[in-house]
Amino acid sequence: MAAKALTPAMRATASVQRTCRSKIAAQKNGVSSIAVAPCSRGKKVAFTFTILSASAAHRTEGMTGMVSEFGGVVAAPAVPNTARHLPQDAKLKYAVPMLDTFRPTGLPSCMTLPRLSLPGVTLAGVAVRRSFLKSIATSLAVPFLPQAATAQHQSAGAPALPRPDDAAYWSKVRDQFMLARDKVFFNNGTIGAMPKVVFDRTVEHLRKMATDLADWDYHGADWIAGYGPATEIRAKAARLLNAETDEIALTENVTAAMSYVADGLELEPGSEILISDQEHPGGQSPWLNAAKRHQATVQMVKIPKPANSASEVMDIFRNALNARTRVLAISHVITAAGTILPAREMCAEARARGIFTVLDGAQAFGHIKVDLRDLNCDAYVGCFHKWLLAPAGTGFLYLRRDRARDVWTTLPSSQWNNHQDEGYRLTQRGTGSLSLLAGLDAALDFHNGIGPGNIHQRIKYLGDGLRDGLRHIRGVTIHTSSDAAMSAGISVFGVDGVTAAQLQDEFWNRGRLRPRASGIGVRLSTHIFNSPQEVEMTLGIVRSLAKA
């Protein structure tokens, strides 16, 4: 097909055969001409693009997209015919919606080629026509598209948003995971199961590092993490958290993020740090270390197990605050119980007294709604590798703009004194893995594609169903809050006469189910790849153990 000049309203189309079998269109966005040439390659189909900027100053040729066996378009941009090379991390893989009403989902469906930006050039994407997109919405379900796209499809008569109990929809979500079907994973409280798209993106970059490392010419984008600002990923995380990009720093995990705050704050001798008696060691130890270093003290407030009243918890903490308290550092969701604390109210009380507030969100982000503007805390630490399903070794730190200068840099590098972008200052910490960040980027897209609200509802739906069933079994003790507003996807429970370790092992021996022993019982975490049938299997095993 010969190249044609495009106006903003024009599209060039080409037939993509075999597994895709739909017509695609290239939407102009700063591109003066596009040539599309489909060609058969055995069982797959490839097509090439030639892109010219309006100024013709930059040109790239030989961009090849291949339709994979599952119908997704894989793109591998070649080096452009210009002195300025494409950033090495621009080797894109998954076909995702990129029209104005869409954002990437990373799901392997034949919808569009990822956007590629060059100086003076933007390829907005290759989009399927409405009829095909509607069929995709029907087969994969509308919530894989963002809210703007969802509204468009609902107006076109596509299915409504899924209910948490929509078995067909969530079955297709389960198909996006590589988890073996003969066993059940119930431990997102420790580590999440990566969707296939996240695994593929991570491994793709690892393979690139192993095979093509000599191609890194040190012009343009880095091939490693730890020195650059990682602005795009920080911006995606910030949008999910309702924060600003410069308020977000990337860390390895929650322990590192909490340590940055504890080590970075200046505490005068005699200061008091208030924490609960149910904090994770990674949330507790940085403050014990800081107290010893600064001749301060740590007061551990005892809260009920389970905590069934938000007002009772508030009263306990309110009464513990005193004139010496300088820091309040508590969990948003308690790791060992799954109880959601009244964090917003607690932060408001502490801030009114001039106390620095830090929330440990290790078990919150990706699990329940986290709105940092609403919480109004001074710092928030979290991770992506649990409930957001990113690779291990990906975490974050949020610092309010007006309190960021209060936290000194713990791992100084060249940006140690950058107070224009506080998040970059604390993100830069030496050589790290860009492969993990590639996986994180895919995980954020995956999460956004399904929709945070849909994910939160499904997680809680399964968790509520489990706890409701457990309440009807004699001999079972539930250690998670009975208040519906204080519980979601984590359930901690025990069976009379069965130790926590025995209960964990019995789940595996009897049904190949994998929760985790948690001192007083087992902690079972439900997520979007789990099902009501798996919850019922769990209840069946508990019933048999309780009878015994």
LUMDO-883796 format. One line per 3 residues: number of its first residue (from 1); their letters; for each residue x, y, z of C-alpha. Coordinates in Angstrom, 3 decimals. Layout:
<sites>
NUM	a	X/Y/Z  ...
</sites>
This chain:
<sites>
1	maa	0.000/0.000/0.000  1.416/3.348/-0.983  1.981/6.066/1.579
4	kal	-0.812/8.650/1.803  -0.813/12.102/3.336  -3.137/12.214/6.332
7	tpa	-5.326/15.005/7.639  -6.324/14.943/11.307  -9.556/13.165/10.412
10	mra	-8.063/10.621/7.982  -7.053/7.056/8.728  -5.019/4.557/6.738
13	tas	-6.263/0.981/7.050  -4.765/-2.402/6.384  -6.032/-5.930/6.752
16	vqr	-4.416/-8.009/9.440  -5.137/-11.663/8.730  -5.216/-14.984/10.575
19	tcr	-5.482/-14.698/14.362  -6.397/-10.995/14.340  -8.689/-10.825/11.269
22	ski	-9.828/-7.277/11.847  -9.286/-4.014/10.097  -7.020/-1.602/11.866
25	aaq	-6.587/2.107/11.427  -3.742/4.472/12.077  -4.996/7.679/13.663
28	kng	-3.012/10.787/12.804  -1.489/12.720/15.673  1.376/14.860/14.460
31	vss	2.198/12.383/11.675  2.159/13.521/8.078  2.288/10.121/6.413
34	iav	1.983/6.458/7.296  2.454/3.453/5.065  1.038/0.126/6.182
37	apc	2.121/-3.079/4.457  0.720/-6.344/5.814  2.487/-9.575/4.873
40	srg	2.018/-13.198/5.809  4.607/-15.070/7.840  3.398/-18.608/8.197
43	kkv	0.919/-18.772/11.051  1.479/-15.175/12.019  1.015/-11.853/10.276
46	aft	3.445/-8.954/10.202  3.072/-5.376/8.999  5.454/-2.450/8.738
49	fti	5.095/1.268/9.272  6.941/4.215/7.838  6.418/7.357/9.877
52	lsa	7.309/10.905/8.856  7.035/13.916/11.139  5.390/17.072/9.838
55	saa	8.816/18.681/9.618  10.345/15.541/8.045  13.213/16.047/10.474
58	hrt	12.840/12.609/11.964  11.944/9.386/10.295  11.702/5.785/11.394
61	egm	11.353/2.818/9.084  10.782/-0.853/9.433  8.610/-0.856/12.542
64	tgm	7.296/-4.399/12.588  4.230/-5.661/14.373  3.484/-9.347/14.607
67	vse	0.231/-10.991/15.590  1.032/-13.592/18.217  -0.643/-16.906/18.769
70	fgg	-3.113/-15.389/21.241  -4.090/-12.559/18.922  -2.114/-9.753/20.528
73	vva	0.030/-7.456/18.436  3.719/-7.463/19.286  5.651/-4.389/18.165
76	apa	9.429/-4.181/17.818  10.486/-0.749/16.547  13.680/-0.750/14.522
79	vpn	16.393/1.915/14.900  15.142/5.023/13.044  16.956/6.357/10.024
82	tar	18.223/9.400/11.875  21.215/10.368/13.955  19.026/10.298/17.032
85	hlp	18.207/6.763/18.104  15.026/5.591/19.694  15.326/5.161/23.475
88	qda	16.287/1.561/24.063  13.332/1.050/26.372  11.003/1.991/23.501
91	klk	10.962/-1.621/22.352  7.258/-2.041/22.917  5.447/-5.321/23.044
94	yav	1.744/-5.382/23.810  -1.129/-4.110/21.752  -3.172/-1.682/23.814
97	pml	-5.854/0.991/23.191  -4.302/4.416/22.657  -7.076/6.635/21.259
100	dtf	-8.028/9.759/23.191  -10.657/7.913/25.216  -8.351/5.025/26.056
103	rpt	-5.286/4.385/28.158  -3.104/1.254/28.007  -4.333/-1.899/29.657
106	glp	-1.497/-4.212/28.650  -3.970/-7.022/28.054  -3.099/-9.446/25.259
109	scm	-5.916/-8.667/22.868  -5.677/-7.619/19.257  -6.737/-4.019/19.656
112	tlp	-3.928/-1.652/18.778  -0.221/-1.037/18.495  1.350/0.818/21.455
115	rls	2.052/4.514/21.047  5.581/5.468/20.053  6.808/9.024/20.518
118	lpg	9.753/10.611/18.715  10.932/14.216/18.663  8.285/15.877/16.507
121	vtl	6.463/12.586/15.917  3.694/10.759/17.722  2.100/7.593/16.454
124	agv	-1.179/7.763/18.291  -1.915/4.097/17.761  -3.587/1.522/15.605
127	avr	-7.155/1.074/16.659  -9.795/-1.426/15.691  -13.089/-0.202/14.369
130	rsf	-16.061/0.143/16.714  -17.701/-3.164/15.839  -14.565/-5.143/16.633
133	lks	-13.910/-3.180/19.800  -17.449/-3.878/20.928  -16.845/-7.588/20.425
136	iat	-13.676/-7.305/22.498  -15.673/-5.523/25.186  -18.160/-8.379/25.152
139	sla	-15.559/-11.138/25.348  -13.142/-9.527/27.795  -15.742/-7.273/29.468
142	vpf	-15.924/-3.503/29.424  -13.966/-2.733/32.615  -10.716/-3.675/30.916
145	lpq	-11.164/-0.222/29.409  -10.882/2.969/31.412  -13.884/4.980/32.547
148	aat	-14.058/7.277/29.513  -14.023/4.334/27.138  -16.510/2.470/29.292
151	aqh	-19.028/5.288/28.984  -18.613/5.233/25.220  -19.277/1.507/25.024
154	qsa	-22.218/1.605/27.371  -23.824/4.185/25.128  -23.233/1.839/22.197
157	gap	-25.144/-0.922/23.956  -22.169/-2.876/25.306  -22.466/-4.724/28.633
160	alp	-22.598/-2.759/31.868  -19.841/-2.844/34.442  -19.450/-6.302/35.990
163	rpd	-20.890/-7.251/39.311  -18.411/-8.658/41.846  -20.177/-12.001/41.412
166	daa	-20.049/-11.985/37.578  -18.490/-15.423/37.113  -17.920/-15.152/33.358
169	yws	-16.108/-11.843/33.606  -13.819/-12.855/36.461  -13.098/-16.175/34.776
172	kvr	-11.608/-14.225/31.880  -9.607/-12.169/34.348  -8.277/-15.431/35.784
175	dqf	-7.135/-16.386/32.294  -4.659/-13.476/32.395  -2.647/-15.264/35.102
178	mla	-0.117/-18.067/34.768  -1.004/-19.660/38.109  -1.313/-23.434/37.873
181	rdk	-4.925/-24.604/37.879  -4.339/-27.570/40.188  -3.527/-25.417/43.233
184	vff	-4.818/-22.202/44.781  -2.786/-19.200/45.907  -4.226/-17.300/48.895
187	nng	-1.285/-15.233/50.124  -1.197/-11.792/48.544  -0.406/-10.533/52.009
190	tig	3.172/-11.686/51.361  3.577/-11.493/47.585  1.204/-11.096/44.669
193	amp	0.905/-13.357/41.643  2.032/-11.525/38.507  -0.341/-11.471/35.530
196	kvv	1.196/-12.882/32.359  1.611/-9.442/30.826  3.651/-8.326/33.863
199	fdr	5.823/-11.440/33.742  6.377/-11.058/30.000  7.363/-7.393/30.234
202	tve	9.807/-8.134/33.046  11.405/-11.102/31.304  11.517/-9.277/27.981
205	hlr	13.688/-6.554/29.489  15.843/-9.063/31.361  16.427/-10.890/28.100
208	kma	17.312/-7.627/26.380  19.874/-6.919/29.089  21.358/-10.381/28.632
211	tdl	21.491/-10.402/24.841  21.734/-6.834/23.542  23.576/-4.967/26.257
214	adw	26.170/-3.721/23.767  23.414/-1.748/22.029  23.216/0.641/24.973
217	dyh	25.111/3.677/23.673  24.470/5.852/26.771  22.517/8.394/24.715
220	gad	18.884/8.777/25.632  17.108/6.491/28.067  18.967/4.359/30.599
223	wia	18.912/0.589/30.569  19.189/0.495/34.343  17.125/2.045/37.121
226	gyg	18.169/3.982/40.176  19.589/7.141/38.593  16.851/8.584/36.389
229	pat	13.622/10.156/37.655  11.288/7.373/36.418  8.738/10.136/35.937
232	eir	6.170/8.201/33.909  5.855/5.363/36.411  5.776/7.767/39.352
235	aka	3.050/9.737/37.576  0.926/6.614/37.056  1.274/5.683/40.711
238	arl	0.517/9.256/41.774  -2.726/9.282/39.789  -3.872/6.093/41.494
241	lna	-2.994/7.528/44.898  -4.414/11.013/44.225  -1.046/12.667/44.747
244	etd	1.415/14.710/42.710  4.267/13.064/40.826  6.941/14.948/42.756
247	eia	5.453/13.612/46.014  6.114/9.989/45.006  9.479/8.214/45.297
250	lte	10.176/4.665/44.153  11.747/2.287/46.673  12.466/-1.436/46.859
253	nvt	9.792/-2.148/49.455  7.900/-0.795/52.449  10.723/-1.426/54.913
256	aam	13.048/0.748/52.818  10.435/3.486/52.491  9.692/3.497/56.225
259	syv	13.436/3.589/56.948  13.840/6.639/54.697  11.301/8.478/56.859
262	adg	12.569/7.237/60.220  16.213/7.891/59.329  15.468/11.209/57.631
265	lel	13.499/12.932/60.377  15.324/14.925/63.029  14.076/13.923/66.466
268	epg	15.164/15.721/69.607  16.050/13.679/72.731  12.959/12.827/74.737
271	sei	10.696/12.706/71.684  8.068/9.989/71.522  7.061/7.879/68.538
274	lis	3.624/6.280/68.771  2.967/2.960/67.028  0.550/0.071/67.583
277	dqe	1.416/-3.317/69.038  0.425/-4.958/65.743  2.928/-3.386/63.370
280	hpg	4.993/-5.459/60.942  8.696/-5.647/61.918  9.480/-3.546/58.837
283	gqs	7.144/-0.846/60.115  8.262/-1.073/63.720  12.034/-1.582/63.563
286	pwl	12.974/1.666/61.746  11.401/3.611/64.620  13.081/1.516/67.303
289	naa	16.368/2.224/65.556  15.601/5.958/65.273  14.603/6.144/68.936
292	krh	17.842/4.539/70.076  19.867/6.862/67.860  18.136/10.062/68.996
295	qat	17.491/9.160/72.645  13.779/9.093/71.938  11.167/6.554/73.012
298	vqm	8.668/4.333/71.222  5.232/3.868/72.791  3.407/0.769/71.564
301	vki	-0.337/1.196/71.887  -2.296/-1.976/72.487  -5.334/-2.303/70.226
304	pkp	-7.964/-5.069/70.369  -7.628/-8.341/68.429  -9.875/-8.151/66.568
307	ans	-10.676/-4.462/66.496  -14.414/-4.264/65.833  -15.013/-0.590/66.499
310	ase	-13.359/2.338/64.741  -14.413/4.715/67.511  -12.823/2.450/70.137
313	vmd	-9.548/2.427/68.207  -9.718/6.201/67.846  -10.226/6.639/71.593
316	ifr	-7.235/4.419/72.360  -4.900/6.401/70.136  -6.329/9.777/71.101
319	nal	-5.701/9.013/74.768  -2.142/7.858/74.022  -1.079/11.072/72.276
322	nar	0.739/13.473/74.559  2.944/16.572/74.583  6.071/14.536/73.776
325	trv	4.592/12.710/70.759  6.355/13.778/67.573  5.482/10.912/65.211
328	lai	2.430/8.708/64.713  3.397/5.651/62.601  0.602/3.104/62.137
331	shv	-0.682/0.598/59.626  -3.499/1.496/57.267  -4.373/-2.217/57.160
334	ita	-2.938/-4.455/59.897  -0.770/-7.159/58.353  -1.514/-9.945/60.822
337	agt	-5.256/-9.323/61.131  -6.441/-7.566/57.977  -8.184/-4.884/60.035
340	ilp	-8.596/-1.514/58.296  -7.859/1.202/60.842  -9.616/4.604/60.851
343	are	-6.496/6.164/59.345  -8.030/9.427/58.133  -9.467/10.271/61.544
346	mca	-6.255/9.299/63.304  -4.155/11.465/60.998  -6.498/14.422/61.489
349	ear	-6.198/14.117/65.265  -2.406/13.903/65.138  -1.940/16.712/62.611
352	arg	-4.080/19.013/64.735  -1.439/18.545/67.429  1.509/19.108/65.094
355	ift	2.468/15.429/65.030  4.128/13.959/61.910  1.898/11.172/60.545
358	vld	3.132/8.094/58.679  0.866/5.347/57.347  2.110/1.864/56.479
361	gaq	0.127/0.917/53.388  1.816/-2.392/52.605  -1.528/-4.212/52.812
364	afg	-3.671/-1.368/51.489  -2.591/-0.150/48.036  -4.267/-2.272/45.357
367	hik	-6.443/-3.889/48.021  -8.653/-1.014/49.164  -9.073/2.562/47.998
370	vdl	-6.110/4.748/48.951  -6.738/8.472/48.479  -3.814/10.380/49.953
373	rdl	-5.539/13.753/49.764  -8.434/12.334/51.744  -6.177/10.569/54.265
376	ncd	-4.212/13.811/54.672  -1.150/12.088/56.127  2.373/13.515/55.988
379	ayv	3.934/10.298/54.669  2.641/7.047/53.233  4.737/3.955/52.510
382	gcf	3.578/1.112/50.306  4.526/-1.527/47.794  3.423/-2.705/44.373
385	hkw	4.418/-6.369/44.705  1.569/-7.467/46.943  -1.926/-6.369/45.960
388	lla	-0.966/-4.502/42.786  0.642/-7.720/41.437  3.959/-6.200/40.301
391	pag	7.354/-7.936/40.547  8.976/-8.212/43.971  11.292/-5.346/44.797
394	tgf	8.948/-2.486/43.889  7.732/-0.060/46.543  7.012/3.639/47.029
397	lyl	7.162/6.516/49.471  4.793/9.470/49.496  5.779/12.723/51.195
400	rrd	3.491/15.735/51.321  5.078/18.691/49.558  4.967/20.842/52.663
403	rar	6.682/18.186/54.806  9.165/16.657/52.347  12.010/18.960/53.382
406	dvw	11.686/17.618/56.917  12.989/14.256/55.700  16.716/14.168/54.939
409	ttl	18.059/11.985/52.134  19.104/8.576/53.494  20.944/7.300/50.394
412	pss	22.516/10.405/48.827  23.384/10.497/45.143  23.545/13.388/42.696
415	qwn	19.935/14.455/43.407  20.350/14.417/47.194  19.543/18.131/47.487
418	nhq	16.870/18.353/44.774  13.925/20.072/46.437  12.176/20.827/43.156
421	deg	11.354/17.132/42.757  11.480/15.555/46.195  10.316/12.237/44.806
424	yrl	13.263/12.086/42.419  15.615/12.944/45.307  14.505/9.841/47.188
427	tqr	14.048/7.652/44.106  17.707/8.009/43.116  19.583/5.457/45.187
430	gtg	22.111/3.783/42.891  21.931/0.997/40.334  18.676/-0.930/40.237
433	sls	16.763/-3.162/37.856  14.877/-1.465/35.048  13.387/-4.877/34.272
436	lla	11.426/-4.715/37.523  10.188/-1.244/36.639  9.092/-2.511/33.220
439	gld	7.008/-5.119/35.029  5.705/-2.487/37.435  4.638/-0.298/34.529
442	aal	2.691/-3.228/33.065  1.123/-3.959/36.465  -0.092/-0.384/36.808
445	dfh	-1.620/-0.562/33.321  -3.231/-3.911/34.126  -4.718/-2.516/37.334
448	ngi	-5.993/0.606/35.579  -7.382/-1.448/32.713  -9.662/-3.519/34.936
451	gpg	-10.407/-0.525/37.132  -9.354/-0.015/40.771  -12.957/0.097/41.979
454	nih	-13.810/-3.186/40.264  -10.749/-4.833/41.794  -11.472/-3.557/45.294
457	qri	-15.084/-4.735/45.101  -14.152/-8.201/43.863  -11.512/-8.641/46.575
460	kyl	-13.950/-7.626/49.307  -16.762/-9.708/47.831  -14.638/-12.852/48.139
463	gdg	-13.321/-11.905/51.574  -16.811/-11.154/52.900  -18.041/-14.485/51.528
466	lrd	-15.271/-16.368/53.298  -15.849/-14.678/56.652  -19.610/-15.117/56.391
469	glr	-19.112/-18.833/55.874  -16.629/-19.107/58.729  -19.077/-17.484/61.142
472	hir	-21.418/-20.430/60.664  -18.819/-23.061/61.563  -18.636/-24.052/65.237
475	gvt	-15.119/-24.034/66.652  -13.774/-21.290/64.352  -12.389/-18.032/65.719
478	iht	-12.125/-15.065/63.358  -9.410/-12.558/64.218  -10.332/-10.048/61.488
481	ssd	-12.743/-7.228/62.286  -16.447/-8.052/62.198  -17.157/-4.473/61.086
484	aam	-17.721/-4.565/57.323  -16.026/-1.173/56.940  -12.898/-2.460/58.698
487	sag	-12.327/-5.613/56.627  -11.844/-6.531/52.975  -9.664/-9.212/51.381
490	isv	-7.595/-10.425/54.342  -9.153/-12.946/56.715  -7.303/-14.345/59.732
493	fgv	-8.923/-17.259/61.545  -8.204/-20.356/63.589  -9.819/-23.710/64.310
496	dgv	-10.053/-25.026/67.860  -7.468/-27.712/68.547  -5.467/-26.990/65.373
499	taa	-2.294/-24.918/65.477  -1.634/-22.254/62.875  1.122/-24.308/61.265
502	qlq	-1.070/-27.423/61.213  -3.940/-25.488/59.688  -1.703/-24.107/56.934
505	def	-0.467/-27.628/56.146  -3.936/-29.179/56.231  -5.154/-26.729/53.619
508	wnr	-2.351/-27.870/51.348  -2.641/-31.591/52.076  -6.411/-31.688/51.657
511	grl	-6.942/-29.261/48.797  -3.608/-27.790/47.638  -4.671/-24.383/48.972
514	rpr	-1.942/-21.981/50.091  -2.788/-19.456/52.802  -0.122/-18.589/55.394
517	asg	0.166/-19.383/59.084  -0.038/-16.176/61.096  0.628/-16.878/64.756
520	igv	-2.938/-17.150/66.004  -4.324/-18.798/62.871  -3.944/-18.621/59.137
523	rls	-4.095/-15.478/57.032  -6.024/-16.024/53.818  -5.963/-13.251/51.212
526	thi	-8.435/-13.229/48.322  -7.683/-11.499/45.023  -9.105/-11.174/41.526
529	fns	-7.642/-14.490/40.349  -9.521/-16.329/43.102  -13.088/-17.578/42.822
532	pqe	-16.128/-18.320/45.012  -15.527/-22.014/44.285  -12.073/-21.745/45.861
535	vem	-13.580/-19.984/48.863  -16.096/-22.835/49.199  -13.250/-25.373/49.015
538	tlg	-11.651/-23.518/51.918  -14.854/-23.629/53.950  -15.266/-27.347/53.240
541	ivr	-11.819/-28.101/54.651  -12.494/-25.939/57.719  -15.787/-27.770/58.325
544	sla	-14.072/-31.144/58.214  -11.300/-29.992/60.565  -13.793/-28.436/62.985
547	ka	-15.797/-31.683/63.145  -12.642/-33.684/63.817
</sites>
